[in-house]
Amino acid sequence: MALAVGMRVLTRALLRPWARGLRAAPGRTGPAAGGGDGVRCFRSPRVLVEPDPAAGVAVVKMRNPPVNSLSLEFLTELLISLEKLENDKTFHGIIITSDCPGIFSAGLDLTEMCGRDPEHYAEYWKAVQEMWLRFYLSNLVVIAAINGISPAGGCLLSLTCDYRVLANNPKYAIGLNETLLGIVAPFWFKDTLVNTIGHRSAERALQLGLLFPPAEALRVGVVDQVVPEDQVQSTARSVMAQWLDIPDHARQLTKILMRKPTADRLLTERDADIENFVRFICKDSIQKSLHAYLEKLKQKKG
Ligand SMILES: CCCCCCCC/C=C\C/C=C/C(=O)SCCNC(=O)CCNC(=O)[C@H](O)C(C)(C)COP(=O)(O)OP(=O)(O)OC[C@H]1O[C@@H](n2cnc3c(N)ncnc32)[C@H](O)[C@@H]1OP(=O)(O)O
């Protein structure tokens, strides 16, 4: 009993600095609430939350068609949903998945980084940082049920999770492919990958901008499990049950101990990181190549 209380106090003390630093999510809007069974359901245009109060789990479905690109509005809605679930004692774990067939997330929204002004770039980058910090340090068990392709920022979102289940479909590649776009994955993207697959594999993957198909993703450790497509959600649920069997405070504290040094690095360099990003993204050469890349994506169709 005394140990449990002590752990709670220690966990709160460790979590508090982040809680303080992370409350100021950009551009919040109010979600509509519903649910008549005492457990609140959270709805927003781009995030569908399906609560399973009996299991203490909520499934968070990303639905920002066509490709779940991480726009400013979408990031904001995701963060609001996460915060609501974290603040509701009913929930101990979330499964994040996609409602867009064949696509988990196409990563950062290129239109947020192209043809805008420096203030917008700064606001957007702050939201991307916030997404990473909040998911990476969430006190909930977070499992990614990856049911589609997941390049760059989509891969980053998966890497913030505690466990990744990928559907075994050769079209569903995952990785930090920024160099293929002529951009550099920021240090905290890199750190997250290194923490997941080790330095050598991360260096190779980052320099070559590798997008791993399922078998390779499993071999290198970008994902923890590859299963037939129709078993992704059920596998995520059974993995979740295993994680939720661990005493919550011990697990949360261990998560923070493992992730604190990585998160601290961004927290102490957050403003400089925003300035670097804005300087980089405002360069003519970068704008031209992002613009050309977007055009190429559009022309692909017709
Ligand atoms: C010195 C250090 C300083 C530090 C500076 C750091 C700078 C680094 C900054 C950031 C890191 C970047 C991270 C990222 O995540 S960048 C985004 C990377 N993502 C991609 O490259 C994926 C691009 N998309 C695709 O490959 C495909 O769309 C697909 C495979 C996901 C899906 O293919 P398909 O189903 O065929 O759909 P379409 O290609 O037809 O796309 C439909 C529609 O969606 C638009 N779109 C696609 N991806 C994005 C995106 N990421 N952002 C915005 N819009 C996107 C696409 O253009 C189509 O639009 P439409 O023609 O108008 O319908």
The ligand as an SDF file (V2000), in Angstrom:
LIG
                    3D

 63 65  0  0  0  0  0  0  0  0999 V2000
   19.0140   21.5930  -40.5510 C   0  0  0  0  0  0  0  0  0  0  0  0
   17.8530   20.9030  -39.8640 C   0  0  0  0  0  0  0  0  0  0  0  0
   16.6590   21.7590  -39.8610 C   0  0  0  0  0  0  0  0  0  0  0  0
   15.4330   20.9660  -39.5220 C   0  0  0  0  0  0  0  0  0  0  0  0
   14.4030   21.1230  -40.6000 C   0  0  0  0  0  0  0  0  0  0  0  0
   13.4880   19.9440  -40.6400 C   0  0  0  0  0  0  0  0  0  0  0  0
   12.7090   19.8840  -41.9080 C   0  0  0  0  0  0  0  0  0  0  0  0
   12.0210   18.5800  -42.0020 C   0  0  0  0  0  0  0  0  0  0  0  0
   10.5930   18.7500  -41.9170 C   0  0  0  0  0  0  0  0  0  0  0  0
    9.7030   17.8130  -41.8490 C   0  0  0  0  0  0  0  0  0  0  0  0
    9.8400   16.3680  -41.8990 C   0  0  0  0  0  0  0  0  0  0  0  0
    8.7700   15.8470  -42.7870 C   0  0  0  0  0  0  0  0  0  0  0  0
    7.9540   14.8930  -42.4590 C   0  0  0  0  0  0  0  0  0  0  0  0
    6.8180   14.4930  -43.3490 C   0  0  0  0  0  0  0  0  0  0  0  0
    5.9890   13.7360  -42.9240 O   0  0  0  0  0  0  0  0  0  0  0  0
    6.6900   15.1460  -44.9320 S   0  0  0  0  0  0  0  0  0  0  0  0
    5.3940   14.2070  -45.7070 C   0  0  0  0  0  0  0  0  0  0  0  0
    5.9150   12.8990  -46.1960 C   0  0  0  0  0  0  0  0  0  0  0  0
    4.8910   12.1340  -46.8340 N   0  0  0  0  0  0  0  0  0  0  0  0
    4.9880   11.6390  -48.0520 C   0  0  0  0  0  0  0  0  0  0  0  0
    5.9790   11.7930  -48.7250 O   0  0  0  0  0  0  0  0  0  0  0  0
    3.7750   10.9180  -48.5880 C   0  0  0  0  0  0  0  0  0  0  0  0
    3.2360   11.5910  -49.7790 C   0  0  0  0  0  0  0  0  0  0  0  0
    2.0400   10.9300  -50.2630 N   0  0  0  0  0  0  0  0  0  0  0  0
    2.0620    9.7620  -50.9510 C   0  0  0  0  0  0  0  0  0  0  0  0
    3.0800    9.1760  -51.1940 O   0  0  0  0  0  0  0  0  0  0  0  0
    0.7390    9.2310  -51.3960 C   0  0  0  0  0  0  0  0  0  0  0  0
   -0.1960   10.2580  -51.3410 O   0  0  0  0  0  0  0  0  0  0  0  0
    0.2320    8.0400  -50.5530 C   0  0  0  0  0  0  0  0  0  0  0  0
    1.0800    6.8060  -50.8660 C   0  0  0  0  0  0  0  0  0  0  0  0
    0.2300    8.3410  -49.0740 C   0  0  0  0  0  0  0  0  0  0  0  0
   -1.2350    7.7420  -50.9730 C   0  0  0  0  0  0  0  0  0  0  0  0
   -1.3000    7.5240  -52.3620 O   0  0  0  0  0  0  0  0  0  0  0  0
   -2.7080    7.6160  -53.1030 P   0  0  0  0  0  0  0  0  0  0  0  0
   -3.7180    6.8280  -52.3710 O   0  0  0  0  0  0  0  0  0  0  0  0
   -2.4450    7.2610  -54.5220 O   0  0  0  0  0  0  0  0  0  0  0  0
   -3.1660    9.1170  -52.9340 O   0  0  0  0  0  0  0  0  0  0  0  0
   -2.6100   10.3820  -53.7550 P   0  0  0  0  0  0  0  0  0  0  0  0
   -1.1460   10.3430  -53.8660 O   0  0  0  0  0  0  0  0  0  0  0  0
   -3.3840   10.5220  -55.0100 O   0  0  0  0  0  0  0  0  0  0  0  0
   -2.9700   11.5690  -52.7470 O   0  0  0  0  0  0  0  0  0  0  0  0
   -4.3200   11.9920  -52.5830 C   0  0  0  0  0  0  0  0  0  0  0  0
   -4.3110   13.4740  -52.2820 C   0  0  0  0  0  0  0  0  0  0  0  0
   -3.6230   13.6770  -51.0560 O   0  0  0  0  0  0  0  0  0  0  0  0
   -2.5540   14.6140  -51.2630 C   0  0  0  0  0  0  0  0  0  0  0  0
   -1.4480   14.2800  -50.3510 N   0  0  0  0  0  0  0  0  0  0  0  0
   -0.8000   13.1210  -50.2780 C   0  0  0  0  0  0  0  0  0  0  0  0
    0.1140   13.1490  -49.3030 N   0  0  0  0  0  0  0  0  0  0  0  0
    0.0380   14.3660  -48.7490 C   0  0  0  0  0  0  0  0  0  0  0  0
    0.7280   15.0090  -47.6900 C   0  0  0  0  0  0  0  0  0  0  0  0
    1.6900   14.4060  -46.9670 N   0  0  0  0  0  0  0  0  0  0  0  0
    0.3880   16.2740  -47.3830 N   0  0  0  0  0  0  0  0  0  0  0  0
   -0.5690   16.9180  -48.0740 C   0  0  0  0  0  0  0  0  0  0  0  0
   -1.2710   16.3650  -49.0910 N   0  0  0  0  0  0  0  0  0  0  0  0
   -0.9600   15.0900  -49.4150 C   0  0  0  0  0  0  0  0  0  0  0  0
   -2.1900   14.4540  -52.7260 C   0  0  0  0  0  0  0  0  0  0  0  0
   -1.5080   15.5780  -53.1900 O   0  0  0  0  0  0  0  0  0  0  0  0
   -3.5420   14.2670  -53.3470 C   0  0  0  0  0  0  0  0  0  0  0  0
   -4.1220   15.5520  -53.4210 O   0  0  0  0  0  0  0  0  0  0  0  0
   -5.1810   15.9260  -54.5740 P   0  0  0  0  0  0  0  0  0  0  0  0
   -4.5180   15.6550  -55.9010 O   0  0  0  0  0  0  0  0  0  0  0  0
   -5.4670   17.3780  -54.3820 O   0  0  0  0  0  0  0  0  0  0  0  0
   -6.3640   15.0470  -54.3400 O   0  0  0  0  0  0  0  0  0  0  0  0
  1  2  1  0
  2  3  1  0
  3  4  1  0
  4  5  1  0
  5  6  1  0
  6  7  1  0
  7  8  1  0
  8  9  1  0
  9 10  2  0
 10 11  1  0
 11 12  1  0
 12 13  2  0
 13 14  1  0
 14 15  2  0
 14 16  1  0
 16 17  1  0
 17 18  1  0
 18 19  1  0
 19 20  1  0
 20 21  2  0
 20 22  1  0
 22 23  1  0
 23 24  1  0
 24 25  1  0
 25 26  2  0
 25 27  1  0
 27 28  1  0
 27 29  1  0
 29 30  1  0
 29 31  1  0
 29 32  1  0
 32 33  1  0
 33 34  1  0
 34 35  2  0
 34 36  1  0
 34 37  1  0
 37 38  1  0
 38 39  2  0
 38 40  1  0
 38 41  1  0
 41 42  1  0
 42 43  1  0
 43 44  1  0
 43 58  1  0
 44 45  1  0
 45 46  1  0
 45 56  1  0
 46 47  1  0
 46 55  1  0
 47 48  2  0
 48 49  1  0
 49 50  1  0
 49 55  2  0
 50 51  1  0
 50 52  2  0
 52 53  1  0
 53 54  2  0
 54 55  1  0
 56 57  1  0
 56 58  1  0
 58 59  1  0
 59 60  1  0
 60 61  2  0
 60 62  1  0
 60 63  1  0
M  END
$$$$
